[in-house]
Amino acid sequence: FFVVFLAYPILRGGYMSFFDWGILGPKEYLGLGNYIDLFSDDRFWRVLGNSFVFMLLYVPPVIIVSMFLAVLLHGFIPGIGIFRSIFFLPMVINVSVSAIAIKWLMDPQIGLLNRFLDIFGIAPQTWLNQQGWAMFVVSLVVIWSSSGFNIIIFLAGLENISKEIYEAAEVDGSTPFTTFFRITIPLLRPVILLVTVLSVIGSLQVFGEIFMLTGGGPFGSTTVLAYYLYEQGFNNFEFGLAAAVGVVMTGIIAVLTFIQFRFLGEREV
């Protein structure tokens, strides 16, 4: 499984990145040519910047929201099963379906969001066609669609915390606020590390929502690394250059994962 679905694609992509790899014709060996072209392309650096902007807009909020909702769902509240189903529902909804619904919701003419804002005298907004809003909207959609998975991970972590610890804290007069920050968060640190790593990786791999909602626009403001790879490979048919982008993405993910494990791992110890 590891060889077929992980090792081979990485090695194959690395091999392709050294060639001028088109659909037809011979594959010309370029050495580091694709990487030189990539790093000398101003657009690549803008795309890389967009990717980190999306990461900042997505990773901290999705961790905070998922953990907060998991704590609420972990409590014994009447009818909580219904709310759990609602929060998990985005996990099973296809990206295309959710993107179409979001585009309809934010349509400047018939969208419910603009109709609601019109009640307060706010002019209709073209949310997905404004550089200042497009990336923010995409990040909200991805947060909504991925929170359910993170909630499951946090719930599993909460289940492993002994109830006796909370009972002892309650006897000592600890408030819910103090209990959360002094007990829950420290004991959830390994889970927070896992969710952080997965969220960072996911932020660099986001594609479907951008493809369906903005197509990388407006004016390239939502073009991130995964979408840039798609453009090079399937629009320009420069598979060697696309493979080089994939190798760079893999390197960035590896470095960021290493940093997170070193930083959060040392704090845990």
C-alpha positions as CSV (number, residue, x, y, z in Angstrom):
1,F,0.0,0.0,0.0
2,F,2.7,2.5,1.0
3,V,4.8,1.7,-2.1
4,V,1.9,1.9,-4.5
5,F,0.0,4.9,-3.2
6,L,2.8,7.0,-1.7
7,A,6.4,6.1,-2.4
8,Y,6.0,5.4,-6.2
9,P,4.0,8.6,-7.0
10,I,6.7,10.7,-5.1
11,L,9.6,9.0,-6.8
12,R,7.8,9.1,-10.2
13,G,7.1,12.8,-9.8
14,G,10.6,13.5,-8.8
15,Y,11.9,11.7,-11.9
16,M,9.5,13.6,-14.2
17,S,10.6,16.9,-12.7
18,F,13.9,16.6,-14.5
19,F,12.4,16.3,-17.9
20,D,10.5,18.4,-20.5
21,W,7.6,16.0,-20.2
22,G,4.8,16.7,-22.7
23,I,1.9,14.5,-23.9
24,L,3.6,13.5,-27.2
25,G,7.1,13.4,-28.4
26,P,10.4,12.5,-26.7
27,K,11.1,13.4,-23.1
28,E,14.1,15.8,-23.1
29,Y,16.3,15.7,-20.0
30,L,16.5,19.2,-18.5
31,G,18.3,18.6,-15.2
32,L,17.3,21.4,-12.9
33,G,15.8,23.3,-15.8
34,N,12.2,23.0,-14.5
35,Y,13.2,24.2,-11.0
36,I,15.1,27.1,-12.4
37,D,12.1,28.1,-14.5
38,L,9.9,27.7,-11.5
39,F,11.9,29.7,-9.1
40,S,12.5,32.5,-11.6
41,D,8.8,32.8,-12.3
42,D,7.3,35.8,-10.4
43,R,3.9,34.2,-10.5
44,F,5.2,31.1,-8.6
45,W,6.2,33.4,-5.7
46,R,2.8,35.1,-5.7
47,V,1.1,31.7,-5.7
48,L,3.4,30.6,-2.8
49,G,2.4,33.7,-0.9
50,N,-1.3,33.0,-1.6
51,S,-0.8,29.5,-0.2
52,F,0.6,30.8,3.1
53,V,-2.1,33.4,3.3
54,F,-4.7,30.7,2.9
55,M,-2.8,28.6,5.6
56,L,-3.1,31.5,8.0
57,L,-6.7,32.1,7.3
58,Y,-7.6,28.4,7.6
59,V,-5.4,26.5,10.1
60,P,-5.8,28.6,13.4
61,P,-9.6,29.0,12.9
62,V,-10.3,25.4,12.0
63,I,-8.3,24.2,15.1
64,I,-10.1,26.6,17.4
65,V,-13.5,26.0,16.0
66,S,-13.1,22.2,15.9
67,M,-11.8,22.0,19.4
68,F,-14.6,24.3,20.8
69,L,-17.3,22.3,19.0
70,A,-15.8,19.0,20.2
71,V,-15.9,20.2,23.8
72,L,-19.5,21.2,23.4
73,L,-20.5,17.9,21.7
74,H,-18.6,15.9,24.3
75,G,-21.0,17.3,27.0
76,F,-24.2,15.6,28.0
77,I,-26.8,18.0,26.5
78,P,-30.3,16.8,25.6
79,G,-30.6,16.3,21.8
80,I,-26.8,16.6,21.3
81,G,-26.9,13.7,18.8
82,I,-28.8,15.9,16.3
83,F,-26.1,18.6,16.6
84,R,-23.3,16.0,16.1
85,S,-25.0,14.8,12.9
86,I,-25.2,18.4,11.7
87,F,-21.5,19.1,12.3
88,F,-20.5,15.8,10.7
89,L,-22.7,16.3,7.6
90,P,-20.2,18.4,5.6
91,M,-17.8,15.4,5.6
92,V,-20.1,13.4,3.4
93,I,-21.1,16.2,1.1
94,N,-19.3,16.3,-2.3
95,V,-17.1,19.3,-2.8
96,S,-19.0,20.1,-6.1
97,V,-22.3,20.1,-4.4
98,S,-21.2,22.3,-1.5
99,A,-19.5,24.7,-3.9
100,I,-22.6,25.1,-6.0
101,A,-24.6,25.8,-2.9
102,I,-22.1,28.4,-1.7
103,K,-22.0,30.1,-5.1
104,W,-25.8,30.3,-5.1
105,L,-25.9,31.5,-1.5
106,M,-23.4,34.4,-2.4
107,D,-24.8,35.2,-5.8
108,P,-25.0,39.0,-6.1
109,Q,-28.5,38.9,-7.7
110,I,-30.4,36.1,-6.0
111,G,-28.1,35.0,-3.2
112,L,-29.6,34.7,0.2
113,L,-26.7,36.4,1.9
114,N,-27.0,39.6,-0.2
115,R,-30.8,39.6,0.2
116,F,-30.2,39.5,4.0
117,L,-27.7,42.3,3.8
118,D,-30.1,44.3,1.7
119,I,-32.5,44.4,4.7
120,F,-29.9,46.6,6.4
121,G,-29.3,48.8,3.4
122,I,-26.0,47.1,2.4
123,A,-25.4,46.9,-1.3
124,P,-25.0,43.5,-2.9
125,Q,-21.4,42.2,-3.0
126,T,-19.7,40.0,-5.5
127,W,-17.9,38.1,-2.8
128,L,-16.1,35.7,-5.0
129,N,-15.0,38.3,-7.6
130,Q,-13.3,40.7,-5.1
131,Q,-9.7,40.2,-4.3
132,G,-10.3,41.3,-0.7
133,W,-13.0,38.7,-0.1
134,A,-12.4,35.7,-2.3
135,M,-9.7,34.0,-0.3
136,F,-11.5,34.7,2.9
137,V,-14.7,33.1,1.6
138,V,-12.8,30.1,0.3
139,S,-11.2,29.6,3.7
140,L,-14.6,29.7,5.4
141,V,-15.9,27.1,3.0
142,V,-12.9,24.8,3.7
143,I,-13.2,25.3,7.4
144,W,-16.9,24.3,7.2
145,S,-16.2,21.2,5.1
146,S,-13.2,19.9,7.1
147,S,-14.3,20.7,10.7
148,G,-16.3,17.5,11.0
149,F,-13.2,15.3,10.6
150,N,-11.2,17.4,13.1
151,I,-14.1,17.2,15.6
152,I,-14.0,13.4,15.4
153,I,-10.2,13.5,16.3
154,F,-10.8,15.9,19.2
155,L,-13.7,13.8,20.5
156,A,-11.5,10.8,20.5
157,G,-8.9,12.7,22.5
158,L,-11.6,14.0,25.0
159,E,-12.8,10.4,25.5
160,N,-9.3,9.4,26.7
161,I,-9.3,12.0,29.4
162,S,-10.3,10.4,32.7
163,K,-13.5,11.9,34.2
164,E,-11.9,11.6,37.6
165,I,-9.6,14.4,36.7
166,Y,-12.5,16.7,36.0
167,E,-14.3,15.6,39.1
168,A,-11.2,16.4,41.2
169,A,-11.0,19.8,39.6
170,E,-14.6,20.5,40.4
171,V,-14.1,19.5,44.0
172,D,-11.2,21.9,44.2
173,G,-13.5,24.7,42.9
174,S,-12.1,25.0,39.4
175,T,-14.3,27.0,37.0
176,P,-15.2,25.6,33.6
177,F,-12.9,28.3,32.1
178,T,-10.0,27.3,34.3
179,T,-10.6,23.6,33.7
180,F,-10.5,24.0,30.0
181,F,-7.2,25.9,29.9
182,R,-5.5,24.2,32.8
183,I,-6.6,20.6,32.2
184,T,-8.3,20.0,28.8
185,I,-5.9,21.8,26.5
186,P,-2.7,20.4,28.2
187,L,-4.1,16.9,28.0
188,L,-5.2,17.4,24.4
189,R,-1.7,18.6,23.3
190,P,-0.9,15.4,21.3
191,V,-4.2,15.7,19.6
192,I,-3.7,19.4,18.9
193,L,-0.4,18.5,17.3
194,L,-2.0,15.9,15.1
195,V,-4.8,18.2,14.0
196,T,-2.3,21.0,13.3
197,V,-0.1,18.9,11.2
198,L,-3.1,17.5,9.2
199,S,-4.5,21.0,8.8
200,V,-1.3,22.5,7.5
201,I,-0.9,19.6,5.0
202,G,-4.6,20.0,4.0
203,S,-4.1,23.8,3.5
204,L,-1.3,23.2,1.0
205,Q,-3.4,20.6,-0.9
206,V,-6.6,22.5,-1.1
207,F,-7.9,22.4,-4.7
208,G,-11.6,21.4,-5.1
209,E,-13.1,24.4,-3.5
210,I,-10.9,26.9,-5.4
211,F,-11.5,25.0,-8.7
212,M,-15.3,25.2,-8.2
213,L,-15.6,28.6,-6.5
214,T,-13.1,31.0,-8.0
215,G,-11.0,29.1,-10.6
216,G,-7.9,30.8,-9.1
217,G,-9.3,34.3,-9.5
218,P,-9.9,37.1,-9.3
219,F,-6.7,38.1,-10.9
220,G,-4.9,35.0,-9.5
221,S,-5.6,36.1,-5.9
222,T,-6.8,32.6,-4.9
223,T,-4.4,30.6,-7.0
224,V,-2.5,28.3,-4.5
225,L,0.1,25.7,-5.1
226,A,-2.2,22.8,-5.8
227,Y,-4.2,24.8,-8.3
228,Y,-1.0,26.1,-9.9
229,L,0.2,22.5,-10.3
230,Y,-3.1,21.7,-12.0
231,E,-2.7,24.7,-14.4
232,Q,0.8,23.7,-15.4
233,G,-0.1,20.0,-15.9
234,F,-3.6,20.0,-17.4
235,N,-3.9,23.5,-18.9
236,N,-0.4,24.0,-20.2
237,F,0.5,20.3,-20.5
238,E,3.9,20.9,-19.0
239,F,3.9,17.8,-16.8
240,G,7.6,18.1,-16.0
241,L,7.1,21.6,-14.5
242,A,4.0,20.4,-12.7
243,A,6.0,17.6,-11.2
244,A,8.5,20.1,-10.0
245,V,5.7,22.0,-8.3
246,G,4.7,18.8,-6.7
247,V,8.2,18.1,-5.4
248,V,8.4,21.6,-4.0
249,M,5.0,21.1,-2.3
250,T,6.2,17.8,-0.8
251,G,9.4,19.6,0.5
252,I,7.4,22.4,2.1
253,I,5.0,19.9,3.8
254,A,8.0,17.9,5.1
255,V,9.8,21.0,6.5
256,L,6.6,22.4,8.1
257,T,5.7,19.0,9.6
258,F,9.3,18.6,11.0
259,I,9.1,22.1,12.6
260,Q,5.7,21.4,14.1
261,F,6.8,18.1,15.7
262,R,10.0,19.7,17.0
263,F,8.2,22.8,18.4
264,L,5.0,21.2,19.8
265,G,6.7,17.9,20.6
266,E,9.3,19.6,22.8
267,R,6.6,21.6,24.6
268,E,4.8,18.3,25.3
269,V,7.9,16.7,26.8
